Amino acid sequence: MRTTTDTRVDSAAEPETRLDTEEPAGLAKPGALGRLFAPIRPHLIACGVLSALSAAAGIVPYVAAAEMARAVLTTPEGAASTVWTWVGIGAAGAALWLVLLVQSSRLGHYADAAIVHDLRVRIVRHLGALPMGWFRSAGSGRVKRAMTGDLEEMHEVIAHALGQLTGAITVMVAAGGYLFFVDVPMALAVTAVLGLMGLSYRVSMRSMTTHVNRLIAAEGRISAASVEYADGIQVVKAFGTGGQVLRRYDDAVNEYAEAFAAWVREVRYSSAGTRLFGSEMAVLTVVTATGLAFIAVGSLAAADLVAFLVVSVGLPTSILPAVSAAQGVRKGRMGAANIERLLSRRPLPEPGVPETPRGHGVEFDNVSFSYDGVTLAVDRISAVCPPGTVTAIVGPSGAGKTTLAGLLPRFHDVTEGAIRIGGTDIRAIRSADLLASMSLVFQDVALLRDSVAENVRVGRPGADDEDVRRAAIAAQIHGVIEALPAGYDTPLDAGGGALSGGERQRLTIARAILSGAPIVVLDEATAALDPDSEAAVQEALAGLTAGKTVLVIAHRLHTIAGADQILVLDNGRLAERGRHSELLAKGGLYARMWAAQEGVTA
Ligand SMILES: Nc1ncnc2c1ncn2[C@@H]1O[C@H](COP(=O)(O)OP(=O)(O)OP(=O)(O)O)[C@@H](O)[C@H]1O
């Protein structure tokens, strides 16, 4: 079965599946940020206004200091009252700066909490409505990125970057205005230094998107190679393929380092220019040199130079946060684009007027399905699976067994034909009811980070401890659970911790038994279990499947020799159908597969 948690190295190596037709991260319709932030626009505007006012108030103490100096230096005798007035103005500015800063930060964080919560709920609801097949194709990394990384970028923009940007712009305008008011030629000299800083910054950011996308792609390959290594560690160790996997990891790391080095190489001069022209040292040097020269020729008063020294030297420190804020906004735009793309994925269509199936027999009626719209993974298959019978699906690897079985719980919707349960098209059944009507037991056993009891109770939330115990007994796992350190209360990690493969599978069988769903879709484990475990699993399955409509994807034919009907798939088509003895007598594909397996196992 092709699943996201398969332990096969080859499947883990696939960076993208053909189903996942998303554009690369970050390349999306512009304006995503604005659209996602629409519900909190009034808050953001208020936050921006408060940040701007706070930044303007923050300039006042500097201006006050400069004005005091000018007053004292130009008219020392009558300066006292002017000085005290500016002391008052400066103090009021400082107090206002603090109050407004706290208010704008409070508002920003409030808006942030509201929108991030809103987006989280929307994402979770949307993920709940997406077809299961999407999760299998996109992988857990995509889901994790939307729930964590992309949302963090949003937080960065709302809670920090917007305030920093508006603040920096206000400082530039307010302080610049004051400096032009004091002396135009000097103000032009300061503008020239800061202009050079802006120019260098623009040059260094010219090809940022290209470099960032290259880095993101390399990062993706590094994490794919790490997951591949961790997921396939058993195969890697057993077959000594570690070298090959590690080489892929090395290549990805080298590509990342090379991408980074290329970026650094390209921007080394422009970045240095940004730092140099954006430093207090540069502004101080230019202001002092130009100011003294102007004083020497009599075009500038010494008092005015003091004003420039007080106000302009602090400008780079106020403006530089805007540089990182601008980057934060860029990243936020990428995160918003990713979230918007996820939210725009088509959910599983729900029926307008849901129907209730009359019975639990399953019928595949001329069913076809294609992942890529070109090749049919399932090609016009018809079969009837009456209630209380076992239908086995067999066939070579890639024949379409997993795909066909996955169409029943609507992991994907059929491309053509129909699947019916109790005579009702599954697309006319509410998806929650559809899933409640079946137990899915897959080989990539999904366990929760919770106690053993809760892991079984997932089958029927609200079931009491006695029901859980009875299900565990029927699934032949009760004895194993009792032997665990804390019995049913033993915590499990997602991988199942101390439980063996067979035990983990029996735990999910217990879960399915507890659910009591009338249809069972089962993917038999491909990994060979030891004879004792296999016998226990088979007994557990007998407890699960009695009286149900059972569909089993079988890899080891001897386990389904007693099935009521066997569908033999080949290349997406139904090659043969019948009971074990009939198919053997036919001497076709099934008989050949049987001979090959018996030959191997004999
Ligand atoms: N998510 C997917 N996206 C695109 N193609 C897929 C996807 N999953 C399976 N396929 C393709 O569909 C075809 C049928 O695959 P499927 O996994 O159903 O076969 P299978 O009989 O279950 O194989 P196996 O026994 O190896 O699990 C194969 O050609 C496979 O490459």
The ligand as a Tripos MOL2 file, in Angstrom:
@<TRIPOS>MOLECULE
LIG
   31    33     1     0     0
SMALL
NO_CHARGES

@<TRIPOS>ATOM
      1 N1         -0.6520    9.2370   -4.8960 N.pl3     1 LIG1
      2 C1         -0.4230    8.8100   -6.1300 C.ar      1 LIG1
      3 N2         -0.2260    9.6780   -7.1400 N.ar      1 LIG1
      4 C2         -0.0260    9.2600   -8.3850 C.ar      1 LIG1
      5 N3          0.0140    7.9730   -8.7640 N.ar      1 LIG1
      6 C3         -0.1570    7.0420   -7.8360 C.ar      1 LIG1
      7 C4         -0.3840    7.4090   -6.4680 C.ar      1 LIG1
      8 N4         -0.5340    6.2590   -5.7610 N.ar      1 LIG1
      9 C5         -0.4110    5.2390   -6.6370 C.ar      1 LIG1
     10 N5         -0.1880    5.7070   -7.8780 N.ar      1 LIG1
     11 C6         -0.0190    4.9170   -9.1160 C.3       1 LIG1
     12 O1         -1.2190    4.1890   -9.3560 O.3       1 LIG1
     13 C7         -0.9340    2.8560   -9.7680 C.3       1 LIG1
     14 C8         -1.5870    1.8590   -8.8110 C.3       1 LIG1
     15 O2         -0.9330    1.9970   -7.5480 O.3       1 LIG1
     16 P1         -1.4530    1.2450   -6.2510 P.3       1 LIG1
     17 O3         -0.6680    1.7500   -5.1010 O.co2     1 LIG1
     18 O4         -2.9340    1.3130   -6.1760 O.co2     1 LIG1
     19 O5         -1.0290   -0.2560   -6.5790 O.3       1 LIG1
     20 P2         -0.9740   -1.5060   -5.6140 P.3       1 LIG1
     21 O6         -1.4990   -2.6520   -6.4030 O.co2     1 LIG1
     22 O7         -1.6620   -1.2130   -4.3240 O.co2     1 LIG1
     23 O8          0.5740   -1.6380   -5.3920 O.3       1 LIG1
     24 P3          1.3970   -2.1420   -4.1090 P.3       1 LIG1
     25 O9          1.0560   -3.5790   -3.8920 O.co2     1 LIG1
     26 O10         2.8110   -1.9620   -4.5310 O.co2     1 LIG1
     27 O11         0.9960   -1.2600   -2.9670 O.co2     1 LIG1
     28 C9          0.5820    2.7270   -9.8260 C.3       1 LIG1
     29 O12         0.9660    2.9540  -11.1590 O.3       1 LIG1
     30 C10         1.0630    3.8390   -8.9380 C.3       1 LIG1
     31 O13         2.3140    4.3140   -9.3750 O.3       1 LIG1
@<TRIPOS>BOND
     1     1     2 1
     2     2     3 ar
     3     2     7 ar
     4     3     4 ar
     5     4     5 ar
     6     5     6 ar
     7     6     7 ar
     8     6    10 ar
     9     7     8 ar
    10     8     9 ar
    11     9    10 ar
    12    10    11 1
    13    11    12 1
    14    11    30 1
    15    12    13 1
    16    13    14 1
    17    13    28 1
    18    14    15 1
    19    15    16 1
    20    16    17 2
    21    16    18 1
    22    16    19 1
    23    19    20 1
    24    20    21 2
    25    20    22 1
    26    20    23 1
    27    23    24 1
    28    24    25 2
    29    24    26 1
    30    24    27 1
    31    28    29 1
    32    28    30 1
    33    30    31 1
@<TRIPOS>SUBSTRUCTURE
     1 LIG1         1 GROUP 0 **** ****
